[in-house]
Amino acid sequence: MKASTEFPVLLFSYGTLQDKAVQRANFGRELTGEADQMLGYSQSWVEITDPDLLAASGKTHHPIITPSHNDADKVAGTVFQIDEQELAAADAYEVAAYKRVSVALASGLTAWVYVQA
């Protein structure tokens, strides 16, 4: 997968942004993507208290990842092609516990992902 001119941004999701209802609520459409992995990260959980986010995802805890510095650690997810406006919508969706960083994926692609702030 390579970012197209119509959707120039790659976004990797390992959590609720993979949910079709969350996608429709935030992007106005369902995204298509391809399975991929992040190497050198481990996953835990963060409690969600923001009422808008709780309503959108329907979940009280969301996965969150941090660097483990061990390439054997893997976080599976999906890489999506989105546009700059949708990236801004994803930024607005995420709570303060997350920050957006650029990472290399197992496939060799580079994508934005939300990790522990």
N, C-alpha and C positions, 0 to 999 in steps of 0.2 A: 504494500500500500504506500502510495506517495500522495502527499497533499495535492489536491487539484486546485486550479485557479478559482473555481467556484467556492470551494471550502479549503482555504489555505492553512488552516490550523489543525494540528493533531492534538487530541486530548486523550489521555489514558485514564480510565476509570476502573477501580477495583471495588467500588461500593455502590451507593444509591444512584449515581448518575447512569448506571447500567439499566435501571428500572424504567420501563416504558412510560409509566404514569409520571414519574419525575421528569423525564425528558419532555413529554408533552406540556407539562406545567411550566417548565423553564425555557424551552426552546420553541414551543409551538409545533413540534414535530417529533416523530420517533427517529432516532439515529440508527444508522447501520454502521457496523464496525467489524473488526477482526480480533480474534483472541491473540493475546500477547502476554508477556511477563516482564516484571521489573526484577532485576537481580540485585542482591545486596540490601534488601529491605525486609523488615518483618512487620507483621500486622498485629494490632491490638484494637481496643474499642474505646470510644469516647461517648460520654452521655450527652444527649441532645436535650436542651431545655428551651431553645428558641421555638415559640409556638408556630410560626410560619413554616419552619423546617420540619417540625413534628407533623404538621398537617400535610405537607408535601410528600414526605417519605413514609409516614405512618409507623416510624420506628423510633424508639427511645434511645437506642445506641447505634452508632455508625462506626464502620471500620475506619481505622486511621493507621498510617504507616510511618515508620522511622527508619533511617539508615541503620543497618546492622553491621556493615563493614565485612560481611561474609558473603561472598558471591554464591555460596550454596543456598542461601536464603532466597526464596522467590515469592513474589506476590502476583497471582494470576489476575487478569482482568481483560478489558477490551479497549482497543484504540479506535477512536472515532475521528472522523473528519468533520470539523465545524468551521464556522466563519468567526471573524473578530467580534461581531455583535453577540454571537452565542457564547464566546469565551467570556465576555463581560457579564452575561447572564449567569454563567457558571460561577464566576467570581462572587456575584451577588448572592448566590444560593449557599455558598459555603460559609460556615460560621468562623469566628475568630480562632478556633482551635487549629484551623488549617491555613497553610500558605501554599501558593502555587510556585512550582519550580520546574525547570526543564530537565528531563532525564533521558538517558539512552535506554531503550528497551531491548529485550533479548533478540528481537527480530533485526536490530540494527537501526530502527527508526528512532528519531528523537521527538518526544512529545511533552506537552505540559501535563503535570499531575499535581494533585493536592496532597501534601504531606503534613505531618505534625508541625505546627508553628513553633 
